[in-house]
């Protein structure tokens, strides 16, 4: 039985366009909605990563999810 659920989460809900231009994701959950995860995968390119490293609200959310 497969009970895996994959949830895309972003700072805000809505369409996220990858800086590569290869993919768009419709995010239905914000960081305010999701408080824990069994596995947290943070995708992105070097450009996106460097931008998010300056985003304190996202970094705070990652720390909170990690602590649980």
C-alpha positions in Angstrom: 0.0 0.0 0.0 1.4 3.3 -1.0 0.4 6.1 1.3 2.9 8.7 0.0 1.7 12.2 -0.4 3.8 14.8 -2.2 3.0 18.4 -1.4 4.5 21.5 -3.1 5.0 24.3 -0.6 6.1 27.9 -1.3 6.1 31.2 0.6 2.9 32.0 -1.2 0.4 29.9 -3.1 0.0 30.2 -6.9 2.1 29.5 -9.9 5.8 29.3 -9.5 8.0 29.7 -12.6 11.4 28.1 -12.5 14.2 30.4 -13.4 15.3 27.7 -16.0 12.0 28.1 -17.8 11.6 24.3 -18.0 8.8 23.9 -15.4 5.9 25.8 -13.8 4.4 24.5 -10.6 0.9 25.4 -9.2 1.6 25.6 -5.4 -1.5 25.0 -3.3 0.1 25.3 0.1 2.0 28.1 1.7 4.6 27.9 4.4 1.9 29.1 6.8 -0.2 26.0 6.0 2.4 23.2 6.5 4.2 22.8 9.8 5.9 19.4 9.4 7.2 16.9 6.9 8.7 13.5 7.0 11.0 14.4 4.2 11.8 17.9 3.0 13.3 18.4 -0.4 14.3 21.9 -1.4 14.9 22.0 -5.2 16.3 24.8 -7.2 19.2 26.2 -9.1 22.1 28.2 -7.8 20.3 31.4 -8.6 17.2 30.4 -6.8 19.1 29.0 -3.9 21.1 32.2 -3.4 17.9 34.3 -3.5 16.2 32.1 -0.9 19.2 32.1 1.4 18.4 35.8 2.0 14.7 35.1 2.6 14.4 35.0 6.4 10.7 33.9 6.4 11.6 30.8 4.3 14.7 30.1 6.4 12.6 30.3 9.6 10.1 27.9 8.1 12.8 25.4 7.1 14.2 25.5 10.7 10.8 24.9 12.2 10.0 22.0 9.9 13.5 20.6 10.6 12.9 20.8 14.4 9.9 18.6 14.2 
